[in-house]
Amino acid sequence: MRGLALRALWLLAAWLAPALAHAADEAVWRLLQGGGQVVLIRHALTTPGVGDPEGMTLSDCTTQRNLSDQGRAHARTLGDALRTRRVPVGEVLSSPWCRCIETSKLVLGRDPVIEPSLGNLFGRPERSDAQVADLRPRVSRQPAEGNTVMFSHGSTILALTGVSPDTSEMVVLTPSGDGRFALAGRLRVRP
């Protein structure tokens, strides 16, 4: 009898989980629609590999790992979702890496302001503390209008928030000033 009860609870939990996740997602979308948030977006899917090729330079996109066609399509889907949901966008910032800049243009249709503190920390642990310290005041600042949207890398978002996002995933922060913020939620838009 006990096994049957546990199985019934497990089935109930499995049935409720998607509904609860959907409700949580809807709450984060409503928060974004109201503005005042900081949205960290990991760049879209890239060509296979980890890190950048030896000899990579920021001024030459051909020396970097760049977006794949699938990544470009996913970035456009994310942009469509933001527009459909009428999410107001104010300031747009990007890592200087080409894959972040291209993701930004595909998602929002405009050139971002380049922000070095959003740069890739992968393979650069010696930069982590200083870079996160530079980034923290930016993400804790209340947007002047809409939501501030920042395009970065998984390693950088992880170092700042403790969240390891998927490609094209949004990590939504509610800024509190003085280097503080609260994690409001995460959103994934499926291609």
Sequence and secondary structure as in RCSB ss.txt:
>XXXX:A:sequence
MRGLALRALWLLAAWLAPALAHAADEAVWRLLQGGGQVVLIRHALTTPGVGDPEGMTLSDCTTQRNLSDQGRAHA
RTLGDALRTRRVPVGEVLSSPWCRCIETSKLVLGRDPVIEPSLGNLFGRPERSDAQVADLRPRVSRQPAEGNTVM
FSHGSTILALTGVSPDTSEMVVLTPSGDGRFALAGRLRVRP
>XXXX:A:secstr
 HHHHHHHHHHHHHHHHHHHHHHHHHHHHHHHHT   EEEEE   BSSSSS  TT  TT GGGS  B HHHHHHH
HHHHHHHHHTT  EEEEEE SSHHHHHHHHHHHSS  EE GGGS  TT GGGHHHHHHHHHHHHTS  SSSEEEE
EE HHHHHHHHS    TT EEEEEEEETTEEEEEEEE    
